Amino acid sequence: MFELFGIQITWRVLLDIGLVAFIYYNLIVLVRGTRAAAVLYGLVIVLVVYYFADQFNLYTLNALLGEFLTSIFLVVVILFKTDIRKALASVGTKRFWTKSQVRDDTLDQLTKAVMSMSHSSTGAIIVIEKNMPLGDIIERGIELDAKVNTELLETIFVTETPLHDGAVIIRRDRIVAAACILPLSSKLKGQPMYGTRHRAALGISEGADAITIVVSEERGEVSVAMNGRLTTSLDETRLRRVLKNALGR
């Protein structure tokens, strides 16, 4: 125990401050760069206006904002329901020691297949499951159990095959499902250069920590979606580097 500015500081106080700082830091990291960040800024502005309305005796404005703030918890739950669900799922699957679950030879086979499909302009969408299970997505597709293989991936996405229209799910070093339907993001509406595959890739990345690779059927362009963001125009070297970084290599 020690004293700072006349305040007794104990290990419990330090622990309390540390836990609160940790929670706030992770909240900031969670919402940074998302629509939730803009909403949070809006709530901060409302609180500032409410404070000044109280200080300057603006009774009507103060009463109106007071009614709004009394139901702030319900408002936050409604506005951030997707982000809250993702955050809780992320906490539930958090690991203290992260280790890549995909071997180098699997990445080699995957990268080779993606670049081959890129050169032939074969549309494809491949999801790599990380810590957050995708069981509900897998159940809606055709379940498989096959080792990741270049020829198999290329065959699945041939236009004439029954499994080409949908996503392939990779768990560890196995292809566990094909023809899976993914949720669509609303981010790319009105951008004709990005089709349903890109919106689906962003959609799954907004609700899970998965890594999604997309090959454009029109341009043969390779993109990767993670954490609600899309990285486009990847060549083989950049694709391999992005995947290794995302998998914690």
Residue pairs with C-beta under 8 A, 6 or more apart in sequence:
1 8
1 9
1 10
1 11
2 8
2 9
3 9
30 36
30 83
30 87
30 90
31 37
31 40
31 83
33 228
33 229
34 83
34 228
36 79
36 80
36 83
39 79
39 80
43 72
43 76
46 65
46 68
46 69
47 69
49 61
49 65
50 62
50 65
50 66
50 69
52 58
53 61
53 62
53 65
54 62
68 75
77 84
82 206
82 207
85 207
86 206
86 207
86 208
89 132
89 208
90 131
90 132
90 209
93 131
93 132
93 133
93 209
94 131
95 131
98 131
98 248
99 248
100 247
100 248
100 249
101 130
101 171
101 172
101 173
101 247
102 128
102 170
102 172
102 173
102 247
103 173
106 148
106 170
106 173
107 240
107 243
107 244
107 247
109 148
109 149
109 150
109 153
110 126
110 148
110 150
110 153
110 170
110 213
110 243
111 236
111 239
111 240
111 243
112 150
113 149
113 150
113 151
113 153
113 154
114 124
114 126
114 153
114 213
114 215
114 222
114 239
115 222
115 236
115 239
116 150
116 154
117 123
117 124
117 153
117 154
117 157
117 215
117 220
118 215
118 220
118 221
118 222
119 220
120 220
121 216
121 217
121 218
121 219
121 220
122 154
122 157
122 158
122 159
122 215
122 217
123 157
123 159
123 164
123 197
123 215
123 216
123 217
124 153
124 157
124 168
124 197
124 213
124 214
124 215
125 166
125 167
125 168
125 182
125 197
125 200
125 201
125 212
125 213
125 214
125 215
126 153
126 167
126 168
126 170
126 212
126 213
127 134
127 137
127 167
127 168
127 169
127 170
127 180
127 182
127 201
127 204
127 210
127 211
127 212
127 213
128 170
128 210
128 211
128 212
128 213
128 243
128 247
129 169
129 170
129 171
129 176
129 210
130 208
130 209
130 210
130 211
130 247
131 209
132 208
132 209
132 210
134 169
134 171
134 204
134 208
134 210
137 167
137 169
137 177
137 180
137 181
137 182
137 204
138 169
138 176
138 177
138 180
140 180
140 181
141 166
141 167
141 169
141 177
141 178
141 179
141 180
141 181
142 163
142 177
142 178
142 179
143 176
143 177
144 175
144 176
144 177
144 178
145 174
145 175
145 176
146 152
146 174
146 175
147 173
147 174
147 175
148 170
148 173
148 174
148 175
152 175
153 168
153 175
155 161
156 163
156 164
156 168
156 178
157 164
157 168
157 215
158 164
162 179
163 178
163 179
164 179
165 179
166 178
166 179
166 180
166 181
166 182
167 178
167 179
167 180
167 181
167 182
167 200
167 204
167 212
168 175
168 177
168 178
168 180
169 175
169 176
169 177
169 178
169 180
170 176
182 200
182 201
182 203
182 204
182 212
183 200
183 203
183 204
183 206
183 207
184 196
184 199
184 200
184 203
185 199
185 200
185 202
185 203
185 206
185 228
186 199
187 199
187 202
187 228
188 194
188 198
188 199
188 202
188 230
189 199
193 219
194 230
195 216
195 217
195 218
197 214
197 215
197 216
197 217
198 214
198 216
198 223
198 225
198 230
200 212
201 212
201 213
201 214
201 223
201 225
201 230
202 225
202 228
202 229
202 230
204 210
204 212
204 225
205 211
205 212
205 225
205 226
205 227
205 228
205 229
206 228
209 227
210 226
211 224
211 225
211 226
211 243
211 246
211 247
212 224
212 225
212 226
213 222
213 223
213 224
213 239
213 243
214 222
214 223
214 224
214 225
215 221
215 222
216 222
216 223
221 232
221 233
222 233
222 234
222 235
222 239
223 230
223 231
223 232
223 233
223 234
224 230
224 231
224 234
224 239
224 242
224 243
224 246
225 231
226 246
231 242
234 242
